[in-house]
Amino acid sequence: MTENLFWQRPQVERVDRERVNGHRGAVVWFTGLSGAGKSTLAHALERRLFERGCRTYTFDGDNVRHGLCADLGFSPVDRQENIRRIAEMVRLFADAGLIALAAFVSPYRADRATARERIGARDFVEVHCACPLQVCEARDRKGIYRRARAGEVREFTGISAPYEPPEAPDLVLDTATTPVDTCIDRLEALLRSRGILAATD
């Protein structure tokens, strides 16, 4: 009953946390096919930011489905709910003054738009890890693409379920040809240009 719920105002405000952290809270949302490099870049960016003294946390699609979203499958409805839950969670992390790095296939534009709206455009940085399907398949250490093509995995994005690339992401990274360090340099520059990080150290 939402009429009986009241938002509790904190005694420690977001601006206070950000002042202590030395940076703004934000969500960097990595989207792309399985194998496109989302988790690789999220963890590498976290390491770079951590070494600069930033407060961060990386959310990985598989890890979240082990707990918070363990009850969800991969139907369009379940994918929508998966992204809704994740958006609510990372929004709280941004409010806590952290830089949340979210690495999720998140294949549908409408679901990503909902996440952006819920988190807030100021705090939401959408990064498209653009990588051809054949490269993603070649990188597939878990054999999931092979199983999807054999019909053993249903509703697998890129094979038996669609992926809708972002139409206007904040950054596109060609992860098939661009070295990880170069991608991280571009990501860090973007965070500085958005005012999430200080312009200079």
N, C-alpha and C positions, 0 to 999 in steps of 0.2 A: 504494500500500500504506500505509494509514493507520497500521498498527502500527509503521512505520519513521519516522513523523513526530513531532516533538516541538516544542511551542510554546516559542519562544525568549523568555525574560523580558527586557524592556528595562532598560537602566540608568537611563533617564529615564522615570519613571512618569507615568501620566495626570494624577494630582493635581499633579505638578510643572508640566506643560504648562498646566493650567487656572489655576494660580496666576499664571504669567507672562502668560497671555492675559487674565486678569481676568474670566473667565466659564467656565461649564461647557461641556463638549462635548455636542452633542445633534444629533438629526436632526428637522427639520421636514418632514413628508411631506405634500405637496399632492396631492390626488386629485380627479378630476372629469373631465367630458367634454372632448374636444378643443374648444378655444375658450372654456372656462369661466374662463380667467384664471390658471391655475396658474403658468405661466412669468412672466407679468406681475407677479404678487404675489411670487413667489420672488425675482426680480431687484430689485424695489422694496424688499423687506425686506432683501435683502443690502446695498443701497445705504444704507439707514437704519442698519443694524448696523455697516457698515464706517465710516460717518461717526462712530460712537460708539466706534470703536477695536476692534471685535470682529474675530476671525479667522473668516472664513466662506468657503464655496464653494457655488455653485449648480450642481446637476446637472439638465440638461434632457433630456427623453425622446428628442428627435430627435438631440441631440448624442451621447448614449450609444450610440445605434444606429448612429452613424457609425463607431464603433471597437469598444468592449468587447463590444457585442451585435450587431455587423454581420452575424453568421452566423444570426441568429434572425429568424423570420417573426412572424406574428400569430395563429397557432393558440393554443388554450388552453394547450397544453404549452409552446410557445415563450414565451408571455406569462409563464407560471409561472417559467421559467428566467430570463427577462429580469429579473423582480423579485427572484429569488433572488440573481443576480449583483449587482444594484444594492444590495440590502440588505447584502451582505457588504462591498461597497466603502464605502458611507456609514458603516457601523459602524466601519471603520478610521479614517475621518475624525473621527468622534466621539471615538474613543479617543485621537486625536492632539490632542484639546482644541478642535477646530473646531466651528462650527455649520454642519452640512451641510443645505442646502435642496434637497429632492428633489421635482422637479415631473414627475410621471408619471401618466398616466391610471390605471394600476393598477386595472383594472375589477373584479377579483374579490376579495371579502371574505377568502376563505381565503388568498390570496397576501399581502394586506396584513397579515393576522393573523400569518402566518409571518414577515414582515418585522419586525413589532413584537416577536415572540418572539426573533428572532435579534439584533436591535439592543438589546432590553431595554426594558421598559415605562417605566423611569425616563428613558431618553434619547429615546423615540419620541413625537413630537407629531404627531397626525394631524389634518390640516386639510381639510375638505370644501369645495371650491369649487363651491357649488350654483348651477347656472345652467340655465334651461330649454333644451331641445334647440333650439327655434326661435331663441333668442337666439344660441346657439353657431353655428348655421348662418348667421345674419345677419352674424356676425363673421368668417366663414370667408374669409380673404384668399387662401388657397392653393387654394380651389375643391375641397377634398377631400370635403366633404359632398356637393356636387353630383355628383362622380364616384362616390361611394359609392352614392347613390340611383340613379345610372344603371347600377349593377352593374359599374363599372370598377375599384372597390376592394373587395376581399373582406375579410370579417371586420373591418369597421370599427365600432368601439364606438359604440353609440347608434343605428346603422342596421341592420347585419347581424350584430352581435355585442352581447351584453348589457353593461350597466353596473350593478353592484350598489352602491348608495350605502352609505356607512358607517352602521352602526346606532347607534354611540355614539362619534362623533369627539370630539376634544378641542375643536374649534372648527368651527362652520359659518359660512361667509361667503356671503351672497347677492351674488354677483358681478354679477348682472344690474342691481342697483339701488344697491349700496353703492359710493361713491367709493373709489378705490385708497388714498388717504391714510387714510381711515377704517379700511379693512381693515388697513393696516399698523399703525395705532395699536392695534387690537385684538390683532393678532399680537404686538406688542411687549409689551403688557400681559400676555398669556398667558405669554410667556417669562419675564417677571418673576415672575408668580404661581407658576410651576413651579420657580423658583430657578435657571434657566439664566442669566438676567441678574441683576445686582444689583437689589435692590428700588428703589434710587434711584441716579442717576448721581453 
